[in-house]
Amino acid sequence: MCQYSEVVCVLMNLQDGTEDPLPYQPLPLILKKLLLSAQDSLQVVSVRCVCAVLIHAPRRFTAAFIQADLPEFLLEVMSSGCSDVLLWSVFSCLLLLSEDPLFFSQCHAVYGMEPLVRCLKDTLGKSNTEVQKQGLELLSAILDRSNITRLLLSFL
């Protein structure tokens, strides 16, 4: 579904093919509801759909997902303990979302640091190195792109 730009534009509720989205955007809301599902497979599909949209047109859609508080929902999924597939997908999605300055201005990086570090600690006890690598890449990207590094160093 997310491979077709026309479908994504309709679901993001764009006006006449312009770049300006309308205030109500059903796709982020639908995907947030899927994230709330107790079924791991629906959560994975939801996160991967977000990733597909962001890879397809990051400048066009990233802000809409951030403004819909999707990072908060992703952090909640990550904190609740999940499968390696879902965790890798969440790390990937947060990595894509963190490319937008809005991710930092809305404090998702600050609020997400503790759950991310806890989750990384848990993954180090597992044998799946791909999940560990993706999580460390996310942590590195957040530290590189934000003022968190300066904040942390100021406490030393």
N, C-alpha and C positions, 0 to 999 in steps of 0.2 A: 504494500500500500504506500509506504513512504518513499518508494523509488520513483513515484510519479509526481512531478512538481505541481501539476494541476490539482491533484487530490490534496496535497499538502496546503496549497494556497486556499482551497475551499475550506478545509478544516481549520486553517488559521484565520479564516474569514477576512481575506484581503479584498479591498474595494477595486473592482474593475482592473485587476492586474497591477495596481500601483503598489508602491513599497510601504505605504502607510496602513498599518493594521487598524481594524476597528477596535473599540474598547473590549468587546467580548470575543474571546478566542476559544473555541471549543476544544481544539486539539490538546493544549496543555491541561485543561480540566479533565478531559477523558483519560489522559495518560496518568494524571495524579490519582484518579479513582482506581485505575488498574494497579498502581503502586500500593494502594491501601489494601488490596486483595491479600488474602492469606495464602493464595496459591503462588508458589515460587515461579512457576512457568509464566503466569500472567505478569508478574513483576519483571521478569527477564525480558519479555516481549515489550513491555512498556518502556523500559530503560533503553533497549536496543532501538526502538522506534525513535525515541528522542535523539539518540546518537546519530541515526540515519538522517534525520532532519537537519541536525546541526552540521553534519559533514557536508550535506548537500548545499546548504545556504546559511553559513554561520552568522554573517552580518545581518541577515534578514530576520532570523528567528531567535537568536540567543537571548536577546533582551526580553522577548515575550515569555520564554520559559523561566527566566530569572524572576521577572515581575510576578509570575504566577506562583512563586515560592517553591518551584520544583527542587532547587538545591536542598531546601529544608526537608522535604519529603525523602530525598535520596539519602541524606544524612541519617534520617530516622530509620530507613531500611537498613542502612549499614550498621547502625547501632544495635539493631534488634537481633543480630546474628542471622546469617543467611548462608546459602550455598556458595561454593567457590565461583560458580558461573555467574550468579547474581552479583556477588561482590566485585568480580572483575568488571562486569558491565557497569556497576555503579561508579567504580573508580574511573573508568573510561569516560563516562558521561560527565562526571564532575571535572575531569581534566579538560574536556571540551568547553564546559560552562565557565571554567576559570580563565579562559582566554579573553573574556569580556570584562572590562573594568567595573561594570555594574555588579559583578559577582563580589568584588571587594568592597565597593561603596555601600552595599546592603549588608555588609558584615557576615556573609556566609563563610568566608575564610576564617574569620575569628571564631565563630560559633562551631565551625566544623573541625577545628584543629584537635580538640580533645577526643571526639569520636573517631577521627581518623587515626590518631596515634594509638588509641586503645585497640582499634580494629587491626592496625598493623602489628601490634604486639601479639594479638591472637593468631594472625596469619603466620608469624614466624615459627610457631609450633607445628604448622602443617607442612606437608610435603610439596604443595603446589607452588613452585617458584614463580610462575607467571602472574599469579595474584599478588604475590609479594612485590614483584617488579613493578606492576602497574600501580600498586599502592605507594611505593617509594617514589615513583615518577610523579604521582599526584602531589605528594608531600613536597617534593623538590620544586615543582612548578608553583605551588602556592607560596612557598617561602621566597622563591625568586621574584614573583610578580607582586608581592604585597609589601606592606610596611611592617608586617609581623616580625620579620627578621630584625628590623631596627628596634621594634618594641621589646623583643626577647633579649637582645643584646644590651638594651638600656637597663635591664634588671640585673645584669651581671656586675 
